[in-house]
Amino acid sequence: QVQLVESGGGLVQPGGSLRLSCAASGSIFSINAMGWYRQAPGKQRELVAVITAGDKTNYPDSVKGRFTISRDNAKNTVYLQMNSLKPEDTAVYFCSADLRTTPSSTRKYWGQGTQVTVSS
């Protein structure tokens, strides 16, 4: 059984910062890419940031220069540093991990989501 547990969401004023964390636990053989997605009310889930096992990162233009993804492989944890937050960043943020529980199995796992609200 694998679990991804997020933390760090909350309410912040426009221009503020938040740092999200997501720790993977359970029967993990290896972790490939890890990422963050978000879903606002009435909208589809969208990719916010992704980091490969080799620490290559990718961001959509909407967050590039404001958000930074990083990972600590020793802790099976991925982070999302969010700066210069805007009201349009308000959403439920989900972490994901493409991981193996055995040498031959791989699938994407999801966290339960954490609410981020940017409002004055």
C-alpha positions in Angstrom: 0.0 0.0 0.0 1.3 3.4 -1.0 0.2 6.7 0.5 1.0 10.3 -0.6 0.2 12.8 2.1 0.3 16.6 1.4 0.6 19.4 3.8 1.2 23.2 3.8 -1.9 24.6 2.1 -3.9 27.4 3.6 -5.1 31.0 3.1 -2.6 33.6 1.9 -2.8 37.2 0.7 -2.0 38.1 -2.9 1.8 38.4 -3.3 2.4 36.0 -0.5 4.1 32.6 -0.4 3.3 29.1 0.6 5.3 25.9 0.6 3.6 22.6 0.0 5.1 19.2 0.9 4.1 15.7 -0.1 5.6 12.6 1.4 5.2 9.2 -0.1 5.2 6.1 2.2 4.5 2.4 2.0 5.9 -0.4 -0.1 8.0 1.7 -2.5 10.6 0.1 -4.8 11.5 3.3 -6.7 10.1 6.7 -7.6 10.4 8.2 -11.0 8.7 11.6 -11.8 6.9 13.5 -9.1 4.6 16.4 -9.7 2.0 18.9 -8.5 -1.4 19.5 -10.1 -4.2 21.8 -9.2 -8.0 21.9 -9.8 -10.1 25.0 -9.4 -13.9 24.8 -9.0 -15.5 24.1 -12.4 -12.1 23.6 -14.1 -10.1 20.6 -15.2 -7.1 19.4 -13.2 -3.9 21.0 -14.6 -0.2 20.4 -14.3 1.6 22.9 -12.1 5.1 21.4 -11.9 7.0 18.2 -12.5 10.4 16.9 -11.5 12.1 13.8 -12.9 14.2 11.4 -11.0 17.2 13.2 -12.5 15.9 16.6 -11.1 14.8 18.0 -14.5 11.9 20.3 -14.0 9.1 21.7 -16.1 6.4 24.3 -15.5 3.5 25.8 -17.5 3.9 29.5 -18.4 1.2 30.4 -15.8 3.5 29.6 -12.9 7.0 29.8 -14.4 9.3 32.1 -12.4 7.0 32.0 -9.4 6.8 28.3 -8.4 9.7 26.0 -7.7 9.5 22.2 -7.4 12.1 20.2 -5.6 12.5 16.7 -4.1 14.3 14.9 -1.3 14.8 11.4 -2.5 16.0 10.2 0.9 12.6 11.2 2.4 10.5 10.3 -0.7 9.2 13.9 -0.5 8.4 16.5 -3.1 8.0 20.2 -2.4 6.4 23.1 -4.1 7.5 26.6 -3.2 4.9 29.1 -4.4 5.8 32.8 -4.4 4.0 35.9 -5.7 0.7 34.1 -5.4 -2.3 35.4 -7.3 -6.0 34.9 -6.7 -6.1 32.7 -9.8 -3.7 30.3 -8.1 -6.6 29.4 -5.8 -7.3 25.7 -6.1 -7.0 22.3 -4.6 -3.4 21.1 -5.1 -2.6 17.5 -5.6 0.8 15.8 -5.6 1.5 12.8 -7.8 4.3 10.2 -8.0 5.1 7.7 -10.8 6.4 4.9 -8.7 7.2 1.2 -8.6 6.1 -1.1 -5.9 8.0 -3.9 -7.6 10.7 -3.9 -10.3 8.1 -4.6 -13.0 5.2 -2.5 -11.9 4.7 1.3 -12.3 1.7 3.6 -11.9 0.8 7.1 -10.9 -0.3 7.6 -7.3 -2.1 10.7 -6.0 -2.4 12.5 -2.8 -5.7 13.6 -1.3 -5.3 17.3 -2.1 -4.7 20.4 -0.1 -6.6 23.7 -0.4 -4.7 26.8 -1.4 -6.7 30.0 -1.2 -5.2 33.4 -2.3 -7.4 36.2 -1.1 -7.2 39.6 0.6 
